[in-house]
Amino acid sequence: MKSDDQQSSSEIIIVRRGGHGDHDDHHGGVWKIAYADFMTAMMALFLVLWLVNVQDDETKEAIANYFNPIKLVDPQTSNRGIQHNDIEQDKKSSLDQERRDNAESEKSNATEEAELMHDPYSGLEKIVQSEHNAQNLTEQQFEKGKLVGQGTGDSQENLQLGIEYHDPFSPYYWRKNVVSSQKAKTQKQKTMAQESAQESNSSESSRILAKELTDLIKETNNNILAHVKPIREGVMIELMDQPKYEMFKVGLSVPTAQTIDLISSMAGIIAKHQGYVVISGHTDARPYRSNVYDNWQLSTARAQMAYYMLVRGGLDEKRILRVEGYADRDLKNKKDPYAVENRRISIFIRDPKSEETQEKSLLEKEKTL
């Protein structure tokens, strides 16, 4: 009996446990995702530390200002209350920055104009080429947006025409339209009567030239306001600014690409007809004076640039009789001296027959004397 107890106490008890092969299945792989996020964060941290160490002080300051744009943290302690000094300093710095920007803009414009005057034909070609490249890029982006399905808003035709929305149910809408339409109709009738009287006195060659130029303007899709009318002495072309479009840069004689294209196209038609050409530039009554120009010099410089555009389009420079600048002494709209249509370029093609008539009359006067 005793031996049986000793034998039972000395027995080795073996507990067999499972291999736990489903350990991963039980806990899943969540720890792997957390570990990957941790390693990504550490990599980003060391990347930022390396970039900060590589950059110079100016770049660091720019980055700091980007993340602290309104000075949430001010390293300098100040007295309690509103910081008037900071406000005044901000105003002063903004004014200084505006002056610097204006000075840089004037310097850049003066440089561009000097280069254009130094080599006008090459400069005009660069302006046209850069504008065409920009238009091609815009069209490509527009087509890409259409393919992707992006909204394009109003159509280009509506944007170019500048169509505005008016409420047709407003009583003022109808009154205003009736009054303005009556005034426009009266003015149009007067203008048509004057033009018809002038056309009746013009020659057949002048009317043909005027019609060809008018057809060209209708075919050309641009923002320039252009009028062509035959008169007794020849054909008068007037190219005028519009409220939302100017033919030249403000205060400069640098033309836009549309101005260059239109005047160059006109030159091809004028070259087919006879007669001397007189070019004149006009400004409005707004007083203008810069380091380079006043109104007299500006109008003359723009007329000179129109001369280069005509020659670029194929007109013989020997046919250009005069290049004149009138400043604000010959306003198109005398009732409103500041109107945009006063800023214009006039191109007058003299009728050879009228020149012969004038010469004959001068000879007759000399004989009588």
LINNOR-V81131 format. One record per residue. PHI is phi in radians with two decimals (* if undefined). D_CENTER is the distance of its C-alpha to the mean C-alpha in Angstrom with 2 decimals. Layout:
# LINNOR-V81131
phi=<PHI,PHI>
d_center=<D_CENTER,D_CENTER>
This chain:
# LINNOR-V81131
phi=<*,-1.16,-1.13,-1.18,-1.19,-1.13,-1.17,-1.24,-1.32,-1.57,-1.24,-1.57,-1.66,-1.87,-1.83,-1.65,-1.95,-1.25,-1.34,0.90,-1.20,-1.66,-1.13,-1.16,-1.18,-1.27,-1.58,1.35,-1.89,-1.10,-1.13,-1.19,-1.13,-1.09,-1.15,-1.14,-1.10,-1.11,-1.16,-1.11,-1.11,-1.14,-1.12,-1.11,-1.08,-1.19,-1.16,-1.13,-1.08,-1.19,-1.13,-1.11,-1.22,-1.41,-1.26,-1.51,-1.18,-1.12,-1.16,-1.08,-1.14,-1.13,-1.14,-1.11,-1.17,-1.15,-1.50,-2.35,-1.25,-1.95,0.97,-1.14,-2.12,-1.88,-1.19,-1.75,-1.34,-2.42,-1.23,-1.23,1.93,-1.26,-1.55,-1.14,-1.10,-1.14,-1.13,-1.12,-1.15,-1.12,-1.09,-1.12,-1.16,-1.16,-1.15,-1.10,-1.14,-1.14,-1.13,-1.11,-1.11,-1.12,-1.12,-1.15,-1.14,-1.10,-1.13,-1.13,-1.13,-1.10,-1.14,-1.09,-1.21,-1.11,-1.13,-1.17,-1.22,-1.18,-2.39,-1.11,-1.22,-1.18,-1.14,-1.10,-1.14,-1.15,-1.09,-1.13,-1.15,-1.14,-1.17,-1.15,-1.10,-1.14,-1.14,-1.10,-1.13,-1.13,-1.13,-1.12,-1.14,-1.13,-1.13,-1.12,-1.13,-1.16,-1.18,-1.27,1.83,-1.32,-1.29,-1.95,1.25,-1.19,-1.23,-1.13,-1.11,-1.14,-1.15,-1.20,-1.34,1.18,-1.26,-1.90,-1.58,-2.25,-1.47,-1.25,-1.53,-1.38,-1.15,-1.22,-1.07,-1.25,-1.07,-1.11,-1.18,-1.15,-1.14,-1.14,-1.18,-1.15,-1.10,-1.12,-1.15,-1.12,-1.11,-1.14,-1.12,-1.10,-1.11,-1.13,-1.14,-1.13,-1.16,-1.15,-1.16,-1.19,-1.14,-1.14,-1.53,-1.46,-1.50,-1.15,-1.13,-1.18,-1.17,-1.14,-1.09,-1.10,-1.16,-1.11,-1.18,-1.12,-1.09,-1.10,-1.13,-1.15,-1.30,-1.43,-1.70,-2.46,-1.74,-1.56,-1.48,-2.22,-2.17,-2.23,-2.49,-1.40,-2.22,-1.13,-1.54,2.79,-2.21,-1.92,-1.97,-2.20,-1.92,-2.17,-1.22,-2.09,-0.98,-1.94,-2.67,-2.11,-1.31,-2.23,-1.12,-1.06,1.27,-2.31,-1.81,-1.47,-1.44,-1.49,-1.14,-1.13,-1.11,-1.11,-1.10,-1.17,-1.17,-1.13,-1.17,-1.09,-1.06,-1.10,-1.35,-1.10,-1.11,-1.40,-2.00,-1.60,2.11,-1.28,-2.09,-2.11,-1.97,-2.38,-1.93,-2.39,-2.14,-1.49,-1.48,-1.20,-1.15,-2.37,-2.68,-2.28,-1.20,-1.96,-2.21,-2.09,-1.09,-1.15,-1.18,-1.14,-1.12,-1.20,-1.14,-1.22,-1.13,-1.10,-1.18,-1.11,-1.03,-1.12,-1.19,-1.16,-1.14,-1.06,-1.41,2.02,-1.43,-1.16,-1.13,-1.23,-1.42,-1.41,-1.47,-2.55,-2.18,-2.18,-2.21,-1.87,0.95,-1.90,-1.52,-2.37,-1.35,-1.30,-1.98,-1.27,-1.25,-2.24,-1.10,-1.72,-1.15,-1.18,-1.22,-1.25,-1.50,-2.67,-2.08,-1.91,-2.15,-1.94,-1.81,-1.33,-1.35,-1.02,-1.18,-1.17,-1.13,-1.12,-1.11,-1.12,-1.11,-1.13,-1.14,-1.15,-1.12,-1.13,-1.14,-1.13,-1.15,-1.17,-1.27>
d_center=<114.89,113.85,112.71,110.53,108.75,108.12,106.78,104.34,103.05,102.47,100.48,96.86,94.47,91.46,88.45,86.24,82.60,79.85,77.34,74.43,72.54,70.23,68.94,65.37,65.42,66.63,64.03,61.12,58.30,56.52,57.38,55.52,52.26,52.76,53.57,50.45,48.26,50.05,49.53,45.80,45.47,47.45,45.33,42.10,43.81,44.86,41.45,39.82,42.57,42.04,38.27,38.88,41.50,39.30,36.19,36.10,36.22,32.52,31.66,34.49,33.27,29.76,31.43,33.73,30.99,29.24,32.48,33.39,30.20,32.14,35.16,37.59,39.90,40.43,42.61,43.80,46.30,45.85,47.92,47.90,45.72,42.12,40.61,39.35,38.88,36.41,34.36,34.41,33.59,30.55,29.30,30.04,28.32,25.11,25.20,25.94,23.09,20.65,22.26,22.03,18.31,17.83,20.26,18.63,15.18,17.11,19.10,16.29,14.70,18.29,19.00,16.12,17.25,20.85,20.42,18.80,21.73,24.21,23.43,21.19,21.80,21.15,17.96,16.65,17.75,15.93,12.52,13.39,14.92,12.22,9.79,12.89,13.77,10.65,11.38,14.99,14.57,12.81,15.65,18.20,17.26,17.37,20.74,21.99,21.32,23.23,26.08,26.40,26.39,23.41,22.29,19.16,19.29,18.64,18.46,15.44,17.22,17.54,13.93,12.97,15.91,15.16,18.78,20.17,23.48,26.46,29.96,32.31,35.34,34.53,36.71,34.05,31.77,34.31,35.32,31.84,31.14,34.51,34.12,30.61,31.66,34.74,32.88,30.35,33.33,35.21,32.39,31.74,35.46,35.60,32.69,34.28,37.61,36.28,34.46,37.58,39.72,37.56,37.52,41.29,41.64,39.34,40.75,40.55,38.46,35.84,35.67,35.31,32.44,30.69,31.19,29.77,26.61,26.31,26.79,24.06,21.54,22.75,22.38,18.84,16.35,13.37,12.01,13.98,17.20,20.01,23.73,26.57,30.11,33.35,35.49,38.89,37.74,35.16,31.66,28.87,25.19,22.70,18.91,17.40,14.30,13.79,13.60,10.20,8.84,9.81,11.20,11.16,9.81,11.80,15.36,14.99,15.91,13.21,11.99,9.14,10.62,11.43,13.26,15.13,16.17,17.40,19.35,20.74,21.94,23.53,25.27,27.09,28.59,29.44,31.19,33.63,34.86,36.72,36.08,34.59,30.97,29.93,26.34,25.49,22.57,22.44,20.91,21.62,24.44,22.48,24.13,21.97,23.43,22.29,24.08,23.11,22.69,24.10,23.39,25.87,24.56,20.89,21.88,24.10,21.63,19.10,22.12,23.13,19.83,20.38,23.83,22.59,20.42,23.55,25.77,23.49,23.87,27.65,28.82,31.77,31.00,34.56,33.74,31.28,33.61,31.59,28.22,28.15,26.26,27.29,25.20,25.90,29.34,28.63,26.61,25.69,26.20,29.09,29.58,26.22,25.49,22.19,20.87,17.52,19.50,21.29,18.36,19.11,20.43,23.92,25.59,29.30,31.53,35.12,37.80,40.55,43.22,42.21,42.30,45.81,46.86,45.69,47.52,50.66,50.58,50.25,53.20,55.26,54.61,55.68,58.84,59.75,59.36>
